Amino acid sequence: MAFAPRTRPWHGVMVATALPLRDDLSIDYDGYADHVAWLIRNGCDGVVPNGSLGEYQTLTDDERARVVRTAVEAAGDGRRVMPGVAAYGSAESRRWADQAAEAGAGSVLLLPPNAYRADEEAVVAHYAEVARSGVPVVAYNNPYDTRTDLTPALLARLHGENSIVAVKEFSGDVRRAYEIAELAPGLDLLIGADDVLLELALAGAVGWIAGYPNALPDSCVTLYRAAVAGDLETALPLYKSLHPLLRWDSRTEFVQAIKLSMDLAGRPGGPTRPPRSPLSTDQETAVRAATEKALAEGHG
């Protein structure tokens, strides 16, 4: 089967970029710009700055805005950039969406209200407000962290009201892909967790908001393209080989794990800002062993 070409800015491998920090926990903007450009040179379609992997919750307003501007400049094409615009209030999320649009970003990624467990009407109003920025909005369903579940029926409503163009599905329930396609056939499904990549690709996903390409872009891009093309002969053994690493993307310590893998692969990872703490000895040993095995097998 042939690989379908990328036709919209949010399609393809969009890397949720980790943010390189110096030892004093300041941002290495030059390192970040180099990393963004390196990802695109290595086959990734774009980047998602200011997501959870980018530690957006710990950034000042000035830092958060500069990260977006840095990503757009380094990518060379703002349409390749999908900033996260999550915030406690809809007005603040709208402000970040406006900033992303002004910087030239092609789309934005938006969690539901995350200060409390919002009801359906609050969620609908939240997405409608941010959509008024005029930049395409990709919903992010992460019921574990937000305690608000964007069910297939709710996603269909949001899409029907022209508030979202796609969804990053992180629930881990691959059965939802088929219900989303039935209820909202025009809504693009994006893989939201690295360790269900193959299952959601086979179910019709047209993109992957990805964590582990930060460390291993070549192998991850090969895996994604084979999976969406239905080339199981290529995809399945590669998926099995990488899965010990990919499953860290769904764990609480995913930022620390991916940054450690980046360090081992020669990429600018570095420490994390509090309240994230270093990996435990057992966790570090496991991530280090899986990464070194992947690198020894030629993954990169």
N, C-alpha and C positions, 0 to 999 in steps of 0.2 A: 504494500500500500504506500502511496506517495504521501509525503508530509504536507499538510495544508499550510499555505503561506500565511504569514502574519498580516492581518488587514486592519487592525485597530490598535491604538497605542497601548492598551492593557493586555494584549495577547502575548503569548510566548513566555520565555523565561525572564521574569521580572524579579531581580534579586533584592530581597529585604536586606539592605546593607547594614552590616555591623559598623560601628563608628570607632575608628582607632583613637585611643586615648594614650597620652603620655603617662609617665610614672606619677606626675603630680595631678593626674586626672583631667588635665586640660585637653581640648580637642586638637588633634593633629589634622588640620584642614588640608594641608598639602598631601599628607598621606592618604586622606580620604579621597581627594580629587584623583590621585594616582590610582587608587583602588577602583573607583568608578570607571575610569578609562580602561583599566586593565580587564575588568569584567566584560566590557563591551567588546574589546579586542579579542577576547577569548570566547565569543559566541553568544553571550547573554544578550537579550533583547532590550533590557532596560533595568532600572533600579528603583527601589522603594525606600527612600530615606525617611527618617523620623517614624519608623515603626517601633514595635517593642524591642526588636533586635538592635535597633539603633538607639535604644535607651532614651527615647524622647521624653519620658516622664521626668528625667533628671536634668533636662536642658533648660537654660534660661530662654526667654523669648528671643534675644539677640542670637544666641547659639542656634536655636531651632531655625530661624529664618536664614541664617548664613549657611547652614547645612543644605537647605534647599537650593540656594543660589549656587553653592559649590557643585552640587550634583548636576544641575542644569548645564553649567558651564563645562564641566568635565565630560558629560555625556555627549556634548556637541549638538544635541537635538533635544529640546525640552520635552518633546512628545515621548521620549524614552523614560521620563521621570514621573513617578506616581508618589508624591509625598503623602505620608500619613498625616491626617488632620484631626485625630482624636483629641477630645478635650472634655472637661467636666460639663461645660455648657454649650448649647447649640450656637450661641452668638460667637463664642470663641472658636468653635470648629469652623463656622462660616468665615471668620476672620482669617484663619489659617488657609482655608480654601481660596479666599480672595488673594492671599499672598502667593500661593502656589500658582494661581492663574497669572498674576502679574509677573512672576518669575519665568513664565513660559511653559509650565508643566502641562503634560498631556492629559492627566487624570489625577484623581486623589483617592485615597483609601480611608474609609470612615467606619469606625466602630459605632454601635448604638450608644446612647447615653450611658456613661459608665460610672456615674457617681452613686447610682442606686439601681434597683431592679425596675426598669421602666416598663410601663404597660404599653399595649400596642399603639394607642393614640399618641403617646409621647414619642415613641419610636418613629411613627409616620411623620409627625411634625418636625422632628429632628432632621430626618433625611430631606424633607421638603425644603427646610431652611437652607441647608448646605447646598442643595442642588441649585438654588437661586444664584449661586456664584457664577454659574454658567459653565464650569469645568465638569467633565463627566465624573460621576461618583461611583466608585466600586465599594459595595458594602463589605464589611468584614464580620463574619459570624464566628464569634469565639465565646460560646456560652459558659465556658469554664472560668474565664477571667472576668467577664462582664455580668454574668448571671442573667443575661438577657439573650434569649434564643431567637435568632432570625429563622423561623421555621419556613419550609417551602411555601406555605400559604401566605405568610407575611412578606416574604421576598417577592412573591407574585404581585401582591398589592403594591409594594414599593415600586416595582418595575412598571406596573400598570399606570401608576400616577407619575411616571417619568422622573422619579427621584434617583434611580440607580440604573447603571448599564451592565453591571456584572456583580458577582459575589465571590469573595475569597472564603471558601468553605473549610472551616477548621474543626467542625464538630467531630470528625473522624468516622461519621456514619455515612459510608459510601452509598447506602441505599437512597440517600436524599438526592443524589444526582439525578436519578430517574424521575423522581417526583417533581423536582424543580423543572426539568425539561418538559414534563407534562403540563404543569400549571403555568409556567412562564417560558414558552419555547424561544422567546427572543432574548432571554437573559443569559449572558455569558457566564459559564462556570469556570472558576479558577481554582486550581489546587491550592489549598491553604496550609497543608502540613506535609512535610517531606516524606513521612513514612506511609502515606496513602497515595503517593504519586501514581504508581502504576494502575491502581484500582480506579482512581478518578479520571486518569487519562483515557482508559478504555471505556469509561462511562460517558465520554464526550467533552471533557474539559478542553478549553482552548488556551489555557495559560497556567502558569505556576508561579505563585509568589513564594519564592524559594529562599531557604536559609543556607544550605550546605554548598551551593555554588560559590559562596564567599571564600571557601577553602579549595574546592575541587571543581572549578567551572567546566572544564573540558568533559569530564566523565558525566557530570550532572546534565549538561546540555545534550550529550549523546543519548543518555537515558531518556530524557524528556522527549526528544524528537522521535526516538524509536517507539516509545510508548504511545504517543498520540497517533503515530502512523500504524499502530497495530503490529509492529515488528517484534513479536515476542521472542524470536530467536536471539535478537540482540538485547532486548530490554530485560528479560527475566533473569538471566545470569548476572547482569550488571546490577540490577535491583537487589538481588540476594547478596551480592558482594558488598554493596554500599549500605544495606539496611542497618547494620549495627551502628553506623554513624547517623543515618537519616532519622532514626527514631529519637535521637536526642533533641530534634527540633520540636517534639511534642512534650518535652519535659520542662519542669520549672526552671532548671539550670541551663536552658538552651543557649542563652547569651554567652555564659562562661564557656560552655562546651564548644560552641562554634568558634569563639575567639581563640581558644586553645588550639583547635585544629588549624585555624589560620596561622597562628604563630609557628606551628610545626611545618606548615606548608610554605613558609616564607612570606606570608602576607601580614599586613599591619593589623594585628588584633589588639593585643595589650590588655590592660586590666578593665574592670567594670566599675561603674560608680555605685556607691552605696544607695539603697540598702542591699544591692546584690553583693554577696560575699564570695570569696574564692571557692572553687570546687573542693569537696572533701578529698582526702587522700585516695579513697576507693574510686570516687568518681573520676578524678584526674587520671588515675591508672587506667581505667576503662576507656576513657576518651583517647588518651595517648596511645594505647595499644591498638585501638580500632583505626585511628588515623595513620599510625605508622604502617599498619598492615595494608591499608588502602594505598598509601604512597609507594610501598614496596611492590604492590601489584600493578603499578603504573598508572594509577588514577591521579588525575590532577586537573 
